[in-house]
Amino acid sequence: MKQFVSLKKNCDFGMVYQRGKSYGNRLLIMYVLEKDQDHEGRVGISVSKKVGNSVVRHRIKRLIKESFRRNLMNWKTNYDYVIVVRKDAKDKDYKQIESALMHLGKHHNVYGDKGEKI
């Protein structure tokens, strides 16, 4: 499986927001848009200034990227993902952020454990 690529353009984010499905929990909201089979998975992370200053926002982005990286083989690749961070995530540690992300992935049926066939 290849590495996830970042969503960078505003029009790409807008496409996922408009056409994708969304589910949320206390810490995160995840938008998922299915793409072609040969499409490489892309991840975009959105953290508002309401969450905190730039240090806090960047820390949360790093935690989300790391949890994706560590569980990369369990995510479906032909999807675009946008993660929106809520204010409550500001003071959370890595395990809590990772747990919230995996919960949303399972809710969307795009994340499965090693034993599950995707």
MARLUMLUM-227273 format. One record per atom (N, C-alpha, C): residue number from 1; residue in three letters; atom name; x, y, z. Coordinates in pm, 1 decimal, m for minus. Example, Ala and Ser with C-alpha at 12.3 -4.5 7.8 and 13.67 -1.06 7.14 Angstrom:
! MARLUMLUM-227273
<site 1,'ALA','N',<1319.0,m569.0,780.0>>,
<site 1,'ALA','CA',<1230.0,m450.0,780.0>>,
<site 1,'ALA','C',<1320.0,m330.0,780.0>>,
<site 2,'SER','N',<1285.0,m225.0,708.0>>,
<site 2,'SER','CA',<1367.0,m106.0,714.0>>,
<site 2,'SER','C',<1290.0,3.0,787.0>>,
//
This chain:
! MARLUMLUM-227273
<site 1,'MET','N',<83.6,m118.0,0.0>>,
<site 1,'MET','CA',<0.0,0.0,0.0>>,
<site 1,'MET','C',<87.3,123.3,0.0>>,
<site 2,'LYS','N',<49.0,221.9,m79.6>>,
<site 2,'LYS','CA',<126.1,343.8,m89.1>>,
<site 2,'LYS','C',<92.6,437.2,25.9>>,
<site 3,'GLN','N',<176.6,538.2,39.3>>,
<site 3,'GLN','CA',<158.9,638.0,142.7>>,
<site 3,'GLN','C',<44.8,733.0,106.2>>,
<site 4,'PHE','N',<m26.5,782.8,205.0>>,
<site 4,'PHE','CA',<m131.9,879.0,180.1>>,
<site 4,'PHE','C',<m71.1,1011.8,138.9>>,
<site 5,'VAL','N',<m140.3,1079.4,50.0>>,
<site 5,'VAL','CA',<m100.1,1211.3,2.4>>,
<site 5,'VAL','C',<m193.0,1312.8,66.2>>,
<site 6,'SER','N',<m143.6,1433.8,87.9>>,
<site 6,'SER','CA',<m225.5,1537.3,150.7>>,
<site 6,'SER','C',<m316.0,1605.6,49.9>>,
<site 7,'LEU','N',<m436.2,1640.1,94.3>>,
<site 7,'LEU','CA',<m523.1,1729.9,19.0>>,
<site 7,'LEU','C',<m472.7,1871.2,45.5>>,
<site 8,'LYS','N',<m449.7,1947.5,m58.1>>,
<site 8,'LYS','CA',<m394.8,2081.1,m38.8>>,
<site 8,'LYS','C',<m481.7,2191.9,m97.3>>,
<site 9,'LYS','N',<m549.6,2165.1,m207.2>>,
<site 9,'LYS','CA',<m625.4,2269.4,m275.5>>,
<site 9,'LYS','C',<m763.9,2286.3,m214.6>>,
<site 10,'ASN','N',<m808.6,2411.3,m212.9>>,
<site 10,'ASN','CA',<m938.9,2444.0,m158.2>>,
<site 10,'ASN','C',<m1050.7,2373.8,m234.8>>,
<site 11,'CYS','N',<m1035.3,2360.4,m366.8>>,
<site 11,'CYS','CA',<m1140.4,2294.8,m446.0>>,
<site 11,'CYS','C',<m1150.1,2146.0,m412.0>>,
<site 12,'ASP','N',<m1036.9,2082.4,m375.1>>,
<site 12,'ASP','CA',<m1040.4,1942.3,m333.8>>,
<site 12,'ASP','C',<m1113.8,1926.3,m200.7>>,
<site 13,'PHE','N',<m1087.6,2016.6,m107.2>>,
<site 13,'PHE','CA',<m1159.7,2014.5,19.8>>,
<site 13,'PHE','C',<m1308.9,2035.4,m4.4>>,
<site 14,'GLY','N',<m1341.5,2132.5,m89.7>>,
<site 14,'GLY','CA',<m1482.0,2162.5,m119.2>>,
<site 14,'GLY','C',<m1555.5,2045.4,m180.3>>,
<site 15,'MET','N',<m1487.5,1971.0,m266.8>>,
<site 15,'MET','CA',<m1548.4,1854.1,m329.9>>,
<site 15,'MET','C',<m1584.1,1749.1,m224.4>>,
<site 16,'VAL','N',<m1493.2,1725.9,m130.7>>,
<site 16,'VAL','CA',<m1518.7,1626.2,m26.1>>,
<site 16,'VAL','C',<m1629.9,1674.7,66.1>>,
<site 17,'TYR','N',<m1630.8,1803.7,99.6>>,
<site 17,'TYR','CA',<m1736.7,1858.4,184.4>>,
<site 17,'TYR','C',<m1873.5,1844.5,118.1>>,
<site 18,'GLN','N',<m1882.2,1874.0,m11.5>>,
<site 18,'GLN','CA',<m2011.2,1874.1,m80.2>>,
<site 18,'GLN','C',<m2061.8,1734.2,m111.8>>,
<site 19,'ARG','N',<m1974.7,1647.5,m159.7>>,
<site 19,'ARG','CA',<m2018.5,1516.4,m208.8>>,
<site 19,'ARG','C',<m1994.4,1402.1,m112.0>>,
<site 20,'GLY','N',<m1914.2,1424.2,m9.7>>,
<site 20,'GLY','CA',<m1880.2,1316.2,81.8>>,
<site 20,'GLY','C',<m1980.9,1299.4,194.0>>,
<site 21,'LYS','N',<m1966.0,1189.4,265.3>>,
<site 21,'LYS','CA',<m2048.7,1162.8,383.5>>,
<site 21,'LYS','C',<m1970.5,1204.9,506.5>>,
<site 22,'SER','N',<m2042.4,1248.1,609.5>>,
<site 22,'SER','CA',<m1973.5,1292.4,730.4>>,
<site 22,'SER','C',<m2034.0,1229.0,854.5>>,
<site 23,'TYR','N',<m1945.8,1197.1,946.2>>,
<site 23,'TYR','CA',<m1982.8,1153.5,1080.2>>,
<site 23,'TYR','C',<m1888.5,1223.1,1176.3>>,
<site 24,'GLY','N',<m1935.0,1243.5,1297.5>>,
<site 24,'GLY','CA',<m1852.8,1311.6,1395.2>>,
<site 24,'GLY','C',<m1864.5,1249.5,1532.5>>,
<site 25,'ASN','N',<m1766.8,1281.7,1615.4>>,
<site 25,'ASN','CA',<m1772.3,1247.3,1756.8>>,
<site 25,'ASN','C',<m1731.0,1372.1,1834.9>>,
<site 26,'ARG','N',<m1700.8,1357.3,1961.1>>,
<site 26,'ARG','CA',<m1670.3,1474.4,2043.7>>,
<site 26,'ARG','C',<m1547.2,1551.0,1996.3>>,
<site 27,'LEU','N',<m1449.2,1481.8,1939.0>>,
<site 27,'LEU','CA',<m1322.0,1545.2,1906.4>>,
<site 27,'LEU','C',<m1305.5,1580.0,1759.2>>,
<site 28,'LEU','N',<m1359.5,1496.8,1670.4>>,
<site 28,'LEU','CA',<m1332.9,1511.4,1527.5>>,
<site 28,'LEU','C',<m1459.5,1494.5,1444.8>>,
<site 29,'ILE','N',<m1455.7,1547.9,1324.1>>,
<site 29,'ILE','CA',<m1556.5,1521.0,1222.1>>,
<site 29,'ILE','C',<m1481.1,1467.1,1101.7>>,
<site 30,'MET','N',<m1529.3,1358.9,1042.8>>,
<site 30,'MET','CA',<m1463.0,1299.9,927.2>>,
<site 30,'MET','C',<m1556.8,1301.1,807.9>>,
<site 31,'TYR','N',<m1508.1,1359.2,698.2>>,
<site 31,'TYR','CA',<m1577.1,1356.0,569.8>>,
<site 31,'TYR','C',<m1504.8,1254.7,482.3>>,
<site 32,'VAL','N',<m1579.8,1167.9,415.2>>,
<site 32,'VAL','CA',<m1521.6,1063.5,331.1>>,
<site 32,'VAL','C',<m1588.5,1067.6,194.4>>,
<site 33,'LEU','N',<m1505.5,1066.6,88.8>>,
<site 33,'LEU','CA',<m1555.3,1064.6,m48.1>>,
<site 33,'LEU','C',<m1486.1,952.2,m123.0>>,
<site 34,'GLU','N',<m1565.7,859.2,m175.8>>,
<site 34,'GLU','CA',<m1509.0,746.1,m249.4>>,
<site 34,'GLU','C',<m1466.8,791.8,m388.2>>,
<site 35,'LYS','N',<m1351.2,741.9,m432.1>>,
<site 35,'LYS','CA',<m1296.0,775.1,m563.4>>,
<site 35,'LYS','C',<m1281.8,648.2,m646.5>>,
<site 36,'ASP','N',<m1214.8,659.0,m761.9>>,
<site 36,'ASP','CA',<m1190.9,544.4,m848.4>>,
<site 36,'ASP','C',<m1103.5,440.8,m779.1>>,
<site 37,'GLN','N',<m1106.8,318.9,m829.5>>,
<site 37,'GLN','CA',<m1028.0,209.8,m771.4>>,
<site 37,'GLN','C',<m878.3,237.6,m776.2>>,
<site 38,'ASP','N',<m830.2,298.2,m884.2>>,
<site 38,'ASP','CA',<m686.5,322.3,m896.3>>,
<site 38,'ASP','C',<m643.8,453.5,m830.5>>,
<site 39,'HIS','N',<m737.1,519.5,m763.6>>,
<site 39,'HIS','CA',<m709.2,647.1,m697.6>>,
<site 39,'HIS','C',<m628.2,624.3,m570.9>>,
<site 40,'GLU','N',<m530.6,708.2,m548.9>>,
<site 40,'GLU','CA',<m450.1,701.6,m428.3>>,
<site 40,'GLU','C',<m519.7,780.3,m317.2>>,
<site 41,'GLY','N',<m523.5,726.1,m197.5>>,
<site 41,'GLY','CA',<m591.3,791.8,m87.2>>,
<site 41,'GLY','C',<m526.6,923.8,m50.1>>,
<site 42,'ARG','N',<m611.2,1022.9,m18.9>>,
<site 42,'ARG','CA',<m560.1,1154.1,21.3>>,
<site 42,'ARG','C',<m626.9,1195.6,151.6>>,
<site 43,'VAL','N',<m552.4,1266.7,234.5>>,
<site 43,'VAL','CA',<m600.3,1310.1,364.6>>,
<site 43,'VAL','C',<m581.5,1460.1,377.1>>,
<site 44,'GLY','N',<m686.5,1529.2,421.7>>,
<site 44,'GLY','CA',<m678.0,1670.7,452.3>>,
<site 44,'GLY','C',<m721.2,1693.5,595.6>>,
<site 45,'ILE','N',<m651.6,1783.4,663.2>>,
<site 45,'ILE','CA',<m682.5,1811.8,803.5>>,
<site 45,'ILE','C',<m711.9,1959.9,816.4>>,
<site 46,'SER','N',<m824.6,1991.6,877.7>>,
<site 46,'SER','CA',<m866.6,2129.9,896.0>>,
<site 46,'SER','C',<m879.3,2159.8,1045.0>>,
<site 47,'VAL','N',<m802.1,2259.4,1089.9>>,
<site 47,'VAL','CA',<m806.7,2300.6,1230.3>>,
<site 47,'VAL','C',<m830.7,2450.9,1233.9>>,
<site 48,'SER','N',<m942.7,2490.8,1289.9>>,
<site 48,'SER','CA',<m980.7,2631.5,1296.3>>,
<site 48,'SER','C',<m897.6,2706.8,1399.9>>,
<site 49,'LYS','N',<m890.4,2837.8,1383.8>>,
<site 49,'LYS','CA',<m822.1,2921.3,1482.3>>,
<site 49,'LYS','C',<m894.3,2921.7,1616.3>>,
<site 50,'LYS','N',<m1021.0,2881.5,1615.7>>,
<site 50,'LYS','CA',<m1097.3,2874.2,1739.9>>,
<site 50,'LYS','C',<m1044.0,2764.9,1832.3>>,
<site 51,'VAL','N',<m971.6,2667.5,1775.4>>,
<site 51,'VAL','CA',<m918.0,2557.0,1855.2>>,
<site 51,'VAL','C',<m802.9,2605.1,1942.2>>,
<site 52,'GLY','N',<m721.2,2695.3,1891.0>>,
<site 52,'GLY','CA',<m608.2,2744.5,1968.0>>,
<site 52,'GLY','C',<m510.7,2819.2,1880.0>>,
<site 53,'ASN','N',<m396.3,2853.7,1939.3>>,
<site 53,'ASN','CA',<m295.6,2924.4,1860.8>>,
<site 53,'ASN','C',<m224.5,2827.7,1765.7>>,
<site 54,'SER','N',<m129.3,2877.5,1689.8>>,
<site 54,'SER','CA',<m66.7,2796.2,1585.2>>,
<site 54,'SER','C',<7.3,2675.5,1641.0>>,
<site 55,'VAL','N',<63.0,2688.5,1759.1>>,
<site 55,'VAL','CA',<134.0,2575.4,1820.2>>,
<site 55,'VAL','C',<36.7,2461.8,1850.3>>,
<site 56,'VAL','N',<m76.8,2495.1,1906.5>>,
<site 56,'VAL','CA',<m178.5,2395.2,1940.3>>,
<site 56,'VAL','C',<m234.7,2331.3,1813.6>>,
<site 57,'ARG','N',<m266.3,2414.1,1714.6>>,
<site 57,'ARG','CA',<m322.5,2362.0,1589.5>>,
<site 57,'ARG','C',<m224.4,2268.5,1518.9>>,
<site 58,'HIS','N',<m98.5,2305.8,1514.0>>,
<site 58,'HIS','CA',<1.3,2221.4,1448.0>>,
<site 58,'HIS','C',<22.6,2091.0,1524.7>>,
<site 59,'ARG','N',<19.5,2096.5,1657.2>>,
<site 59,'ARG','CA',<34.9,1975.5,1738.0>>,
<site 59,'ARG','C',<m76.0,1875.0,1708.4>>,
<site 60,'ILE','N',<m199.1,1923.3,1699.5>>,
<site 60,'ILE','CA',<m312.0,1834.7,1669.8>>,
<site 60,'ILE','C',<m298.1,1774.9,1530.6>>,
<site 61,'LYS','N',<m254.4,1855.0,1434.1>>,
<site 61,'LYS','CA',<m232.4,1802.7,1298.7>>,
<site 61,'LYS','C',<m127.2,1692.0,1299.8>>,
<site 62,'ARG','N',<m19.7,1712.8,1373.4>>,
<site 62,'ARG','CA',<85.5,1610.1,1382.3>>,
<site 62,'ARG','C',<33.1,1482.0,1445.0>>,
<site 63,'LEU','N',<m50.1,1493.3,1547.5>>,
<site 63,'LEU','CA',<m106.3,1374.8,1611.8>>,
<site 63,'LEU','C',<m195.5,1296.9,1515.3>>,
<site 64,'ILE','N',<m276.0,1366.3,1437.5>>,
<site 64,'ILE','CA',<m364.7,1299.3,1342.1>>,
<site 64,'ILE','C',<m283.1,1233.1,1231.9>>,
<site 65,'LYS','N',<m182.9,1304.0,1178.9>>,
<site 65,'LYS','CA',<m97.7,1246.3,1074.3>>,
<site 65,'LYS','C',<m25.3,1122.1,1124.6>>,
<site 66,'GLU','N',<21.9,1127.2,1247.7>>,
<site 66,'GLU','CA',<93.7,1012.6,1303.7>>,
<site 66,'GLU','C',<1.1,893.1,1322.4>>,
<site 67,'SER','N',<m121.0,915.9,1366.4>>,
<site 67,'SER','CA',<m213.1,803.4,1383.9>>,
<site 67,'SER','C',<m252.1,742.9,1248.7>>,
<site 68,'PHE','N',<m263.4,824.2,1143.2>>,
<site 68,'PHE','CA',<m284.6,770.2,1008.9>>,
<site 68,'PHE','C',<m164.1,687.4,966.0>>,
<site 69,'ARG','N',<m44.5,741.8,987.8>>,
<site 69,'ARG','CA',<77.5,673.7,944.1>>,
<site 69,'ARG','C',<94.0,539.0,1013.4>>,
<site 70,'ARG','N',<68.8,534.1,1142.0>>,
<site 70,'ARG','CA',<87.3,409.5,1216.4>>,
<site 70,'ARG','C',<m13.9,301.8,1178.4>>,
<site 71,'ASN','N',<m129.8,341.5,1132.1>>,
<site 71,'ASN','CA',<m235.9,246.8,1097.2>>,
<site 71,'ASN','C',<m264.5,247.9,947.6>>,
<site 72,'LEU','N',<m167.6,282.5,867.8>>,
<site 72,'LEU','CA',<m186.0,303.2,724.6>>,
<site 72,'LEU','C',<m239.1,180.1,653.1>>,
<site 73,'MET','N',<m192.1,61.6,692.8>>,
<site 73,'MET','CA',<m233.6,m59.5,621.4>>,
<site 73,'MET','C',<m379.9,m96.0,647.3>>,
<site 74,'ASN','N',<m443.6,m32.8,743.9>>,
<site 74,'ASN','CA',<m582.5,m64.3,777.3>>,
<site 74,'ASN','C',<m685.2,28.1,711.8>>,
<site 75,'TRP','N',<m639.5,134.5,645.6>>,
<site 75,'TRP','CA',<m730.6,229.5,582.2>>,
<site 75,'TRP','C',<m748.4,194.8,435.3>>,
<site 76,'LYS','N',<m869.9,212.0,384.6>>,
<site 76,'LYS','CA',<m895.2,191.6,241.9>>,
<site 76,'LYS','C',<m832.2,306.9,164.0>>,
<site 77,'THR','N',<m774.3,273.1,48.3>>,
<site 77,'THR','CA',<m696.1,372.8,m22.9>>,
<site 77,'THR','C',<m772.4,451.1,m127.7>>,
<site 78,'ASN','N',<m882.0,403.3,m178.1>>,
<site 78,'ASN','CA',<m951.4,473.8,m285.9>>,
<site 78,'ASN','C',<m1053.7,574.0,m231.9>>,
<site 79,'TYR','N',<m1017.1,645.3,m127.8>>,
<site 79,'TYR','CA',<m1103.5,744.9,m64.4>>,
<site 79,'TYR','C',<m1025.1,872.7,m38.5>>,
<site 80,'ASP','N',<m1096.8,985.1,m39.9>>,
<site 80,'ASP','CA',<m1042.3,1111.0,9.5>>,
<site 80,'ASP','C',<m1102.2,1135.2,147.5>>,
<site 81,'TYR','N',<m1017.5,1172.8,242.1>>,
<site 81,'TYR','CA',<m1059.7,1195.7,379.3>>,
<site 81,'TYR','C',<m1032.2,1341.1,416.9>>,
<site 82,'VAL','N',<m1128.0,1405.2,482.3>>,
<site 82,'VAL','CA',<m1105.9,1536.0,542.4>>,
<site 82,'VAL','C',<m1142.1,1523.8,689.1>>,
<site 83,'ILE','N',<m1047.6,1560.4,775.1>>,
<site 83,'ILE','CA',<m1067.0,1555.6,919.2>>,
<site 83,'ILE','C',<m1080.0,1699.0,969.3>>,
<site 84,'VAL','N',<m1190.2,1730.1,1034.4>>,
<site 84,'VAL','CA',<m1212.6,1861.4,1093.9>>,
<site 84,'VAL','C',<m1201.2,1844.2,1244.7>>,
<site 85,'VAL','N',<m1117.7,1926.7,1305.7>>,
<site 85,'VAL','CA',<m1090.9,1915.4,1449.1>>,
<site 85,'VAL','C',<m1185.0,2007.3,1525.9>>,
<site 86,'ARG','N',<m1244.2,1954.3,1632.1>>,
<site 86,'ARG','CA',<m1331.4,2032.9,1719.3>>,
<site 86,'ARG','C',<m1251.9,2090.3,1836.1>>,
<site 87,'LYS','N',<m1310.6,2188.1,1904.2>>,
<site 87,'LYS','CA',<m1242.3,2256.0,2015.3>>,
<site 87,'LYS','C',<m1201.2,2161.7,2127.7>>,
<site 88,'ASP','N',<m1280.1,2059.2,2152.3>>,
<site 88,'ASP','CA',<m1252.1,1967.1,2262.8>>,
<site 88,'ASP','C',<m1122.2,1889.0,2244.2>>,
<site 89,'ALA','N',<m1070.4,1883.6,2123.5>>,
<site 89,'ALA','CA',<m948.2,1807.0,2096.9>>,
<site 89,'ALA','C',<m822.9,1880.6,2142.1>>,
<site 90,'LYS','N',<m836.8,2003.3,2183.3>>,
<site 90,'LYS','CA',<m721.2,2086.9,2216.4>>,
<site 90,'LYS','C',<m631.7,2026.8,2324.0>>,
<site 91,'ASP','N',<m689.1,1974.1,2427.6>>,
<site 91,'ASP','CA',<m611.2,1925.9,2541.9>>,
<site 91,'ASP','C',<m594.1,1774.4,2544.8>>,
<site 92,'LYS','N',<m629.1,1706.4,2438.5>>,
<site 92,'LYS','CA',<m624.5,1559.8,2437.2>>,
<site 92,'LYS','C',<m486.1,1509.2,2396.8>>,
<site 93,'ASP','N',<m454.6,1389.0,2442.7>>,
<site 93,'ASP','CA',<m325.7,1328.6,2408.5>>,
<site 93,'ASP','C',<m339.4,1239.3,2284.6>>,
<site 94,'TYR','N',<m227.7,1177.2,2246.5>>,
<site 94,'TYR','CA',<m223.1,1097.9,2123.3>>,
<site 94,'TYR','C',<m324.4,984.4,2124.8>>,
<site 95,'LYS','N',<m332.8,910.5,2233.2>>,
<site 95,'LYS','CA',<m422.0,794.0,2239.3>>,
<site 95,'LYS','C',<m568.6,834.0,2220.8>>,
<site 96,'GLN','N',<m608.8,944.8,2278.3>>,
<site 96,'GLN','CA',<m747.6,989.2,2266.1>>,
<site 96,'GLN','C',<m779.5,1034.5,2123.9>>,
<site 97,'ILE','N',<m684.7,1105.2,2060.9>>,
<site 97,'ILE','CA',<m703.9,1148.6,1921.7>>,
<site 97,'ILE','C',<m708.8,1027.1,1830.3>>,
<site 98,'GLU','N',<m617.0,932.2,1851.1>>,
<site 98,'GLU','CA',<m613.4,811.5,1768.5>>,
<site 98,'GLU','C',<m742.4,731.4,1783.8>>,
<site 99,'SER','N',<m789.9,718.2,1905.4>>,
<site 99,'SER','CA',<m912.9,644.3,1931.4>>,
<site 99,'SER','C',<m1032.1,710.0,1860.9>>,
<site 100,'ALA','N',<m1040.1,842.8,1865.9>>,
<site 100,'ALA','CA',<m1149.5,914.5,1798.8>>,
<site 100,'ALA','C',<m1141.6,895.9,1647.5>>,
<site 101,'LEU','N',<m1020.5,897.5,1592.6>>,
<site 101,'LEU','CA',<m1002.8,880.5,1448.5>>,
<site 101,'LEU','C',<m1041.3,739.8,1404.2>>,
<site 102,'MET','N',<m998.0,637.7,1478.4>>,
<site 102,'MET','CA',<m1032.0,499.8,1444.4>>,
<site 102,'MET','C',<m1182.7,475.6,1458.4>>,
<site 103,'HIS','N',<m1244.2,536.9,1558.3>>,
<site 103,'HIS','CA',<m1388.9,524.1,1577.0>>,
<site 103,'HIS','C',<m1463.2,575.1,1453.9>>,
<site 104,'LEU','N',<m1422.4,690.6,1402.9>>,
<site 104,'LEU','CA',<m1488.4,746.1,1284.7>>,
<site 104,'LEU','C',<m1460.0,663.1,1160.0>>,
<site 105,'GLY','N',<m1338.6,609.8,1148.8>>,
<site 105,'GLY','CA',<m1306.3,523.5,1035.3>>,
<site 105,'GLY','C',<m1391.2,398.2,1033.2>>,
<site 106,'LYS','N',<m1413.2,340.3,1148.9>>,
<site 106,'LYS','CA',<m1498.6,221.2,1156.2>>,
<site 106,'LYS','C',<m1644.3,256.1,1128.7>>,
<site 107,'HIS','N',<m1685.3,373.4,1171.1>>,
<site 107,'HIS','CA',<m1822.8,418.1,1147.5>>,
<site 107,'HIS','C',<m1848.7,435.3,997.5>>,
<site 108,'HIS','N',<m1750.1,484.2,924.2>>,
<site 108,'HIS','CA',<m1760.2,501.9,778.7>>,
<site 108,'HIS','C',<m1732.8,372.1,701.7>>,
<site 109,'ASN','N',<m1691.9,266.0,770.0>>,
<site 109,'ASN','CA',<m1653.1,138.6,707.0>>,
<site 109,'ASN','C',<m1534.0,154.6,613.2>>,
<site 110,'VAL','N',<m1438.3,237.3,650.3>>,
<site 110,'VAL','CA',<m1317.0,254.4,570.4>>,
<site 110,'VAL','C',<m1193.0,213.1,648.3>>,
<site 111,'TYR','N',<m1211.9,172.9,772.3>>,
<site 111,'TYR','CA',<m1100.5,129.5,856.4>>,
<site 111,'TYR','C',<m1132.0,m8.5,912.0>>,
<site 112,'GLY','N',<m1035.3,m97.7,903.6>>,
<site 112,'GLY','CA',<m1052.6,m231.5,959.2>>,
<site 112,'GLY','C',<m924.8,m280.6,1020.3>>,
<site 113,'ASP','N',<m936.3,m367.3,1119.3>>,
<site 113,'ASP','CA',<m817.9,m423.7,1182.9>>,
<site 113,'ASP','C',<m746.1,m515.8,1085.1>>,
<site 114,'LYS','N',<m625.6,m557.2,1122.3>>,
<site 114,'LYS','CA',<m543.8,m640.3,1034.4>>,
<site 114,'LYS','C',<m614.0,m767.9,993.7>>,
<site 115,'GLY','N',<m694.1,m824.2,1082.5>>,
<site 115,'GLY','CA',<m761.1,m948.9,1053.0>>,
<site 115,'GLY','C',<m878.5,m935.0,957.9>>,
<site 116,'GLU','N',<m933.9,m815.5,946.3>>,
<site 116,'GLU','CA',<m1049.2,m794.9,859.1>>,
<site 116,'GLU','C',<m1004.2,m772.5,715.7>>,
<site 117,'LYS','N',<m1080.7,m824.5,624.2>>,
<site 117,'LYS','CA',<m1049.5,m805.6,483.6>>,
<site 117,'LYS','C',<m1118.7,m679.2,434.2>>,
<site 118,'ILE','N',<m1041.9,m592.6,372.6>>,
<site 118,'ILE','CA',<m1095.6,m464.2,325.4>>,
<site 118,'ILE','C',<m1118.4,m469.9,176.4>>,
//
